[in-house]
Amino acid sequence: MTRWRKPRRSVSSSNCVEIGTGASEVVGIRDTKNRDGGTLLVHRTAFVALVDAVKADRLH
C-alpha cells in the first residue's frame, strides 16, 4: 500500500481502521491501534460494495 488514511468520521478516534490504496486493484484494511498486526487485502470492487452496503444500512 502506498497511502494509508483513516475515515473522516473517525479522525479524532483511535478505535477505527485505516484504508490503504495503491496502484493495484487491491485495498488494504488494518487496525489503527495495531498497524503491525496484519492487513486484510480485498479487491477494490468488493471494498466498494461493502462501503455501499454500510452506507445503505443493508448489513444487519
Residue pairs with C-beta under 8 A, 6 or more apart in sequence:
1 20
1 21
1 22
1 28
1 39
2 20
2 21
2 22
2 23
3 20
3 21
3 22
4 18
4 19
4 20
4 28
4 30
5 18
5 19
6 16
6 17
6 18
6 19
6 32
7 16
7 17
7 19
10 16
14 32
14 33
15 32
15 33
16 32
17 29
17 30
17 31
17 32
18 29
18 30
18 31
18 32
18 35
19 27
19 28
19 29
19 47
20 27
20 28
20 29
20 30
20 39
21 27
21 28
22 28
25 43
25 44
25 45
26 41
26 42
26 43
26 44
27 41
27 42
27 43
27 44
27 47
28 39
28 40
28 41
29 39
29 40
29 41
29 42
29 47
30 37
30 38
30 39
30 40
31 37
42 50
53 59
